[in-house]
Structure formats: structure tokens, C-alpha cells
């Protein structure tokens, strides 16, 4: 959990640089914990558990877990070679433009995120349901593969206000949209085919703009 605490402290430092009074972090610590109670199950419960175990304030763990809606970055590509093999690759370029380290010539938040990258194997009844490359402490999914079925990644779609409007609507009680990474995880858990995954992604209202890149197990998917 040290790496998560280090990341949160870096976010604090950046926030305090923009708002020296500390009011921004104070707002996060007071307002966002209330949001944890409104998040769909099991995500809200898992976020509370992470805060309890790590000692990181609940509001800051909530902020980390709605990071995509705040910072809409990530890029991936799917392709098919001449033999019909599908290739699906991506990067996790979160943290871009978030604090420049002059000495190391790198983005501070990106560097803090690197040690948090983990490979996860989600299982049910001792059987793998899906696999994901993710960030420790982040309960949604950005990248996943359902073995022999489909691959799925979430990517940036730029818009004027990003996901801020969706977050504000959620806080105000309009909660008919789905959080991006929660939707990705839900599809990886529940969809059992490429077509079913595509339908769930296409028919679900989302809180923020996003591209989902989906790869199947047959030519043309």
C-alpha cells in the first residue's frame, strides 16, 4: 500500500500547488466519501475496504477510482494479421501533463502510477473468468481479456468537459449512467461472447466520453 499512499501524496502536492489553502483536498476528503455510498455494488464496498486497509482517506481512494472520468487518457489498438491472428495492444498513459519533474524529466503522476501496475486473474469457483492489467487499488478495469472469448480496452475520447459533467450529475442525484471502468469490469465478468460484449457496451449509457476497443476470437472481430 506504500505505493498508493505515495501516489495520493503526490496528488495532494499538486492540488496544494494550484490551491495553496488546501481547500481542494479538504473538499475531496469531505465530499467524496459520501459518494462511496452511492456507487453500485460491489465497487463502493471494495473502495471502502481499500481505504480501511491502506489508511488512505476514503475520499482520496474514491478520487483515484474515478480517475478516468477526471483524466481521460489511454490509447490502444486492435489489428488482424494476414493469417487471421488478432493482436490487441495498449498503453496506460495516465498522468500525462500532471506535474513535471524537472530533474528526472518525467510526469510525476505517471511515475507514481508505474509501481502500482499489477496483473490480475479474476476467478470464480477456482476457474479464471478474465484477466486484467490494472492499477493496485483501482477496482474498475481498463484492460482485460476473457480467455478464448474476447479482449477489451478503454480509451480516451476527447470532449470539452470530459467526464466532469457526468460526475456532477451523479452527485446531484442523476445516476442513470455507468462509470467507465465499472462497465468494463462488468462486461468482462458477465459477457460470454464477442457479440454479447459489443451489445452491452453499445447499449449502456455512460458518464464520460470513451472509446471501447473490442477484439474477438474470429476473423473480422
C-alpha positions as YAML, in Angstrom:
chain: A
units: angstrom
residues:
- id: 1
  name: UNK
  ca: [0.00, 0.00, 0.00]
- id: 2
  name: UNK
  ca: [3.04, 2.28, 0.27]
- id: 3
  name: UNK
  ca: [2.91, 3.00, -3.47]
- id: 4
  name: UNK
  ca: [-0.76, 4.00, -3.27]
- id: 5
  name: UNK
  ca: [-0.06, 6.31, -0.34]
- id: 6
  name: UNK
  ca: [2.88, 7.82, -2.27]
- id: 7
  name: UNK
  ca: [0.63, 8.45, -5.29]
- id: 8
  name: UNK
  ca: [-2.06, 10.11, -3.16]
- id: 9
  name: UNK
  ca: [0.58, 12.35, -1.54]
- id: 10
  name: UNK
  ca: [1.78, 13.41, -4.99]
- id: 11
  name: UNK
  ca: [-1.81, 14.27, -5.93]
- id: 12
  name: UNK
  ca: [-2.09, 16.26, -2.70]
- id: 13
  name: UNK
  ca: [1.07, 18.20, -3.51]
- id: 14
  name: UNK
  ca: [-0.20, 19.07, -6.99]
- id: 15
  name: UNK
  ca: [-3.59, 20.12, -5.64]
- id: 16
  name: UNK
  ca: [-1.99, 22.29, -2.97]
- id: 17
  name: UNK
  ca: [0.22, 23.92, -5.61]
- id: 18
  name: UNK
  ca: [-2.89, 25.00, -7.53]
- id: 19
  name: UNK
  ca: [-4.97, 25.83, -4.43]
- id: 20
  name: UNK
  ca: [-2.45, 26.65, -1.67]
- id: 21
  name: UNK
  ca: [-5.06, 26.91, 1.07]
- id: 22
  name: UNK
  ca: [-5.62, 23.14, 0.94]
- id: 23
  name: UNK
  ca: [-9.32, 23.71, 0.30]
- id: 24
  name: UNK
  ca: [-9.36, 21.40, -2.74]
- id: 25
  name: UNK
  ca: [-8.11, 18.36, -0.79]
- id: 26
  name: UNK
  ca: [-10.40, 19.33, 2.08]
- id: 27
  name: UNK
  ca: [-13.32, 19.23, -0.35]
- id: 28
  name: UNK
  ca: [-12.22, 15.78, -1.57]
- id: 29
  name: UNK
  ca: [-11.95, 14.46, 1.98]
- id: 30
  name: UNK
  ca: [-15.37, 15.80, 2.97]
- id: 31
  name: UNK
  ca: [-17.49, 15.40, -0.16]
- id: 32
  name: UNK
  ca: [-16.23, 12.31, -1.98]
- id: 33
  name: UNK
  ca: [-16.60, 9.88, 0.97]
- id: 34
  name: UNK
  ca: [-20.36, 10.45, 0.65]
- id: 35
  name: UNK
  ca: [-20.14, 9.34, -2.98]
- id: 36
  name: UNK
  ca: [-18.81, 5.92, -1.94]
- id: 37
  name: UNK
  ca: [-22.25, 5.11, -0.53]
- id: 38
  name: UNK
  ca: [-23.90, 5.83, -3.88]
- id: 39
  name: UNK
  ca: [-21.61, 3.75, -6.10]
- id: 40
  name: UNK
  ca: [-23.02, 0.47, -7.42]
- id: 41
  name: UNK
  ca: [-22.15, -2.77, -5.67]
- id: 42
  name: UNK
  ca: [-19.57, -4.22, -5.27]
- id: 43
  name: UNK
  ca: [-17.47, -1.19, -6.24]
- id: 44
  name: UNK
  ca: [-18.45, 1.08, -3.37]
- id: 45
  name: UNK
  ca: [-17.82, -1.66, -0.80]
- id: 46
  name: UNK
  ca: [-14.44, -2.52, -2.32]
- id: 47
  name: UNK
  ca: [-13.35, 1.13, -2.30]
- id: 48
  name: UNK
  ca: [-14.27, 1.42, 1.38]
- id: 49
  name: UNK
  ca: [-12.27, -1.72, 2.10]
- id: 50
  name: UNK
  ca: [-9.19, -0.35, 0.33]
- id: 51
  name: UNK
  ca: [-9.41, 2.88, 2.33]
- id: 52
  name: UNK
  ca: [-9.74, 0.96, 5.59]
- id: 53
  name: UNK
  ca: [-6.78, -1.35, 4.92]
- id: 54
  name: UNK
  ca: [-4.47, 1.30, 3.43]
- id: 55
  name: UNK
  ca: [-5.24, 4.12, 5.83]
- id: 56
  name: UNK
  ca: [-5.72, 6.48, 2.88]
- id: 57
  name: UNK
  ca: [-8.72, 8.80, 3.41]
- id: 58
  name: UNK
  ca: [-11.84, 7.39, 1.77]
- id: 59
  name: UNK
  ca: [-12.42, 10.50, -0.35]
- id: 60
  name: UNK
  ca: [-8.98, 10.19, -1.90]
- id: 61
  name: UNK
  ca: [-9.49, 6.50, -2.72]
- id: 62
  name: UNK
  ca: [-12.79, 7.46, -4.37]
- id: 63
  name: UNK
  ca: [-10.95, 10.13, -6.39]
- id: 64
  name: UNK
  ca: [-8.36, 7.55, -7.52]
- id: 65
  name: UNK
  ca: [-11.18, 5.24, -8.64]
- id: 66
  name: UNK
  ca: [-12.98, 7.87, -10.72]
- id: 67
  name: UNK
  ca: [-9.65, 8.88, -12.23]
- id: 68
  name: UNK
  ca: [-10.73, 8.13, -15.78]
- id: 69
  name: UNK
  ca: [-13.70, 10.50, -15.57]
- id: 70
  name: UNK
  ca: [-11.29, 13.21, -14.34]
- id: 71
  name: UNK
  ca: [-8.30, 12.44, -16.60]
- id: 72
  name: UNK
  ca: [-9.49, 10.83, -19.83]
- id: 73
  name: UNK
  ca: [-6.30, 9.27, -21.17]
- id: 74
  name: UNK
  ca: [-5.32, 5.84, -22.56]
- id: 75
  name: UNK
  ca: [-4.61, 4.50, -26.03]
- id: 76
  name: UNK
  ca: [-4.91, 1.06, -27.62]
- id: 77
  name: UNK
  ca: [-5.19, -0.65, -30.99]
- id: 78
  name: UNK
  ca: [-6.58, -3.91, -32.36]
- id: 79
  name: UNK
  ca: [-5.42, -5.44, -35.64]
- id: 80
  name: UNK
  ca: [-5.54, -8.66, -37.64]
- id: 81
  name: UNK
  ca: [-2.56, -10.15, -39.48]
- id: 82
  name: UNK
  ca: [-2.66, -11.96, -42.84]
- id: 83
  name: UNK
  ca: [-3.13, -15.28, -41.06]
- id: 84
  name: UNK
  ca: [-6.20, -14.07, -39.19]
- id: 85
  name: UNK
  ca: [-4.45, -13.72, -35.83]
- id: 86
  name: UNK
  ca: [-5.85, -10.86, -33.74]
- id: 87
  name: UNK
  ca: [-3.42, -8.53, -31.97]
- id: 88
  name: UNK
  ca: [-4.66, -6.18, -29.24]
- id: 89
  name: UNK
  ca: [-2.19, -3.83, -27.57]
- id: 90
  name: UNK
  ca: [-2.43, -0.78, -25.32]
- id: 91
  name: UNK
  ca: [-0.59, 1.62, -23.06]
- id: 92
  name: UNK
  ca: [-1.63, 3.05, -19.71]
- id: 93
  name: UNK
  ca: [-0.70, 6.70, -20.24]
- id: 94
  name: UNK
  ca: [-2.48, 8.13, -17.22]
- id: 95
  name: UNK
  ca: [-0.83, 11.06, -15.52]
- id: 96
  name: UNK
  ca: [0.16, 12.93, -18.67]
- id: 97
  name: UNK
  ca: [0.54, 16.68, -18.00]
- id: 98
  name: UNK
  ca: [0.19, 16.07, -14.23]
- id: 99
  name: UNK
  ca: [3.24, 17.64, -12.61]
- id: 100
  name: UNK
  ca: [6.59, 17.84, -14.42]
- id: 101
  name: UNK
  ca: [9.67, 16.54, -12.61]
- id: 102
  name: UNK
  ca: [12.42, 18.83, -13.92]
- id: 103
  name: UNK
  ca: [15.24, 16.68, -12.53]
- id: 104
  name: UNK
  ca: [14.08, 13.34, -13.98]
- id: 105
  name: UNK
  ca: [12.29, 14.86, -17.00]
- id: 106
  name: UNK
  ca: [9.11, 12.88, -16.42]
- id: 107
  name: UNK
  ca: [5.47, 13.36, -15.42]
- id: 108
  name: UNK
  ca: [5.19, 12.95, -11.64]
- id: 109
  name: UNK
  ca: [1.84, 11.14, -11.53]
- id: 110
  name: UNK
  ca: [2.85, 8.77, -14.35]
- id: 111
  name: UNK
  ca: [5.95, 7.76, -12.42]
- id: 112
  name: UNK
  ca: [3.93, 7.23, -9.24]
- id: 113
  name: UNK
  ca: [1.49, 5.01, -11.12]
- id: 114
  name: UNK
  ca: [4.16, 2.69, -12.55]
- id: 115
  name: UNK
  ca: [4.78, 0.72, -9.30]
- id: 116
  name: UNK
  ca: [1.01, 0.23, -8.95]
- id: 117
  name: UNK
  ca: [0.68, -1.75, -12.21]
- id: 118
  name: UNK
  ca: [-0.48, -5.32, -11.47]
- id: 119
  name: UNK
  ca: [-1.60, -8.35, -13.48]
- id: 120
  name: UNK
  ca: [-4.87, -9.71, -12.11]
- id: 121
  name: UNK
  ca: [-6.58, -13.07, -12.53]
- id: 122
  name: UNK
  ca: [-10.28, -12.91, -11.62]
- id: 123
  name: UNK
  ca: [-11.60, -16.33, -10.63]
- id: 124
  name: UNK
  ca: [-14.93, -17.91, -9.74]
- id: 125
  name: UNK
  ca: [-15.16, -21.46, -8.41]
- id: 126
  name: UNK
  ca: [-11.39, -21.77, -9.00]
- id: 127
  name: UNK
  ca: [-11.83, -21.00, -12.71]
- id: 128
  name: UNK
  ca: [-10.45, -17.90, -14.47]
- id: 129
  name: UNK
  ca: [-13.25, -15.57, -15.57]
- id: 130
  name: UNK
  ca: [-10.98, -12.88, -17.04]
- id: 131
  name: UNK
  ca: [-7.50, -11.39, -16.72]
- id: 132
  name: UNK
  ca: [-6.53, -7.75, -16.49]
- id: 133
  name: UNK
  ca: [-3.54, -5.42, -16.31]
- id: 134
  name: UNK
  ca: [-4.57, -2.75, -13.85]
- id: 135
  name: UNK
  ca: [-3.52, -0.43, -11.01]
- id: 136
  name: UNK
  ca: [-3.49, -1.71, -7.43]
- id: 137
  name: UNK
  ca: [-6.30, -0.05, -5.50]
- id: 138
  name: UNK
  ca: [-8.33, 0.62, -8.66]
- id: 139
  name: UNK
  ca: [-11.49, -1.50, -8.59]
- id: 140
  name: UNK
  ca: [-12.64, -0.86, -12.16]
- id: 141
  name: UNK
  ca: [-10.95, -2.33, -15.23]
- id: 142
  name: UNK
  ca: [-9.16, -0.52, -18.06]
- id: 143
  name: UNK
  ca: [-7.81, -3.58, -19.87]
- id: 144
  name: UNK
  ca: [-8.97, -7.18, -19.93]
- id: 145
  name: UNK
  ca: [-9.05, -10.49, -21.72]
- id: 146
  name: UNK
  ca: [-11.68, -13.18, -21.39]
- id: 147
  name: UNK
  ca: [-9.64, -16.23, -22.47]
- id: 148
  name: UNK
  ca: [-10.66, -17.65, -25.85]
- id: 149
  name: UNK
  ca: [-13.62, -15.22, -25.99]
- id: 150
  name: UNK
  ca: [-12.74, -11.51, -26.34]
- id: 151
  name: UNK
  ca: [-10.32, -8.72, -25.40]
- id: 152
  name: UNK
  ca: [-11.39, -5.28, -24.21]
- id: 153
  name: UNK
  ca: [-9.68, -1.94, -23.60]
- id: 154
  name: UNK
  ca: [-10.99, 1.51, -22.68]
- id: 155
  name: UNK
  ca: [-9.57, 4.59, -24.40]
- id: 156
  name: UNK
  ca: [-9.73, 8.36, -24.46]
- id: 157
  name: UNK
  ca: [-12.43, 10.21, -26.38]
- id: 158
  name: UNK
  ca: [-11.76, 13.92, -26.04]
- id: 159
  name: UNK
  ca: [-14.59, 16.34, -25.35]
- id: 160
  name: UNK
  ca: [-14.86, 19.86, -23.95]
- id: 161
  name: UNK
  ca: [-15.77, 18.85, -20.39]
- id: 162
  name: UNK
  ca: [-14.53, 15.25, -20.27]
- id: 163
  name: UNK
  ca: [-16.30, 13.35, -17.52]
- id: 164
  name: UNK
  ca: [-16.86, 16.30, -15.19]
- id: 165
  name: UNK
  ca: [-20.48, 16.75, -16.25]
- id: 166
  name: UNK
  ca: [-21.23, 13.10, -15.55]
- id: 167
  name: UNK
  ca: [-19.64, 13.34, -12.09]
- id: 168
  name: UNK
  ca: [-21.66, 16.45, -11.26]
- id: 169
  name: UNK
  ca: [-24.86, 14.78, -12.45]
- id: 170
  name: UNK
  ca: [-24.09, 11.78, -10.25]
- id: 171
  name: UNK
  ca: [-23.50, 14.00, -7.20]
- id: 172
  name: UNK
  ca: [-26.78, 15.82, -7.93]
- id: 173
  name: UNK
  ca: [-28.66, 12.52, -7.97]
- id: 174
  name: UNK
  ca: [-28.92, 11.76, -11.71]
- id: 175
  name: UNK
  ca: [-27.43, 8.26, -11.70]
- id: 176
  name: UNK
  ca: [-28.67, 6.55, -14.84]
- id: 177
  name: UNK
  ca: [-25.19, 6.45, -16.41]
- id: 178
  name: UNK
  ca: [-22.42, 3.92, -15.79]
- id: 179
  name: UNK
  ca: [-18.88, 4.66, -14.62]
- id: 180
  name: UNK
  ca: [-16.46, 3.76, -17.42]
- id: 181
  name: UNK
  ca: [-14.16, 1.29, -15.70]
- id: 182
  name: UNK
  ca: [-17.05, -0.28, -13.79]
- id: 183
  name: UNK
  ca: [-18.76, -1.00, -17.10]
- id: 184
  name: UNK
  ca: [-15.57, -2.57, -18.50]
- id: 185
  name: UNK
  ca: [-15.30, -4.86, -15.50]
- id: 186
  name: UNK
  ca: [-18.99, -5.76, -15.66]
- id: 187
  name: UNK
  ca: [-18.68, -6.74, -19.33]
- id: 188
  name: UNK
  ca: [-15.56, -8.81, -18.66]
- id: 189
  name: UNK
  ca: [-17.37, -10.60, -15.84]
- id: 190
  name: UNK
  ca: [-20.73, -11.18, -17.47]
- id: 191
  name: UNK
  ca: [-20.49, -11.23, -21.27]
- id: 192
  name: UNK
  ca: [-19.82, -14.68, -22.69]
- id: 193
  name: UNK
  ca: [-19.21, -13.80, -26.35]
- id: 194
  name: UNK
  ca: [-17.86, -11.04, -28.57]
- id: 195
  name: UNK
  ca: [-21.37, -10.15, -29.74]
- id: 196
  name: UNK
  ca: [-22.74, -10.03, -26.20]
- id: 197
  name: UNK
  ca: [-19.87, -7.80, -25.07]
- id: 198
  name: UNK
  ca: [-20.42, -5.47, -28.04]
- id: 199
  name: UNK
  ca: [-24.13, -5.23, -27.27]
- id: 200
  name: UNK
  ca: [-23.58, -4.42, -23.59]
- id: 201
  name: UNK
  ca: [-21.03, -1.72, -24.42]
- id: 202
  name: UNK
  ca: [-23.18, -0.17, -27.16]
- id: 203
  name: UNK
  ca: [-26.43, -0.11, -25.19]
- id: 204
  name: UNK
  ca: [-25.18, 1.21, -21.83]
- id: 205
  name: UNK
  ca: [-25.37, 4.93, -21.06]
- id: 206
  name: UNK
  ca: [-22.01, 6.19, -19.79]
- id: 207
  name: UNK
  ca: [-20.96, 9.03, -17.50]
- id: 208
  name: UNK
  ca: [-17.99, 10.14, -19.61]
- id: 209
  name: UNK
  ca: [-16.92, 10.04, -23.26]
- id: 210
  name: UNK
  ca: [-14.88, 6.96, -24.14]
- id: 211
  name: UNK
  ca: [-13.85, 4.59, -26.88]
- id: 212
  name: UNK
  ca: [-14.06, 0.88, -26.18]
- id: 213
  name: UNK
  ca: [-11.88, -1.31, -28.39]
- id: 214
  name: UNK
  ca: [-13.12, -4.89, -28.56]
- id: 215
  name: UNK
  ca: [-11.41, -7.88, -30.15]
- id: 216
  name: UNK
  ca: [-12.94, -11.32, -30.66]
- id: 217
  name: UNK
  ca: [-11.73, -14.83, -31.39]
- id: 218
  name: UNK
  ca: [-12.65, -15.00, -35.10]
- id: 219
  name: UNK
  ca: [-11.66, -13.22, -38.30]
- id: 220
  name: UNK
  ca: [-13.21, -9.79, -38.64]
- id: 221
  name: UNK
  ca: [-13.91, -9.34, -34.95]
...
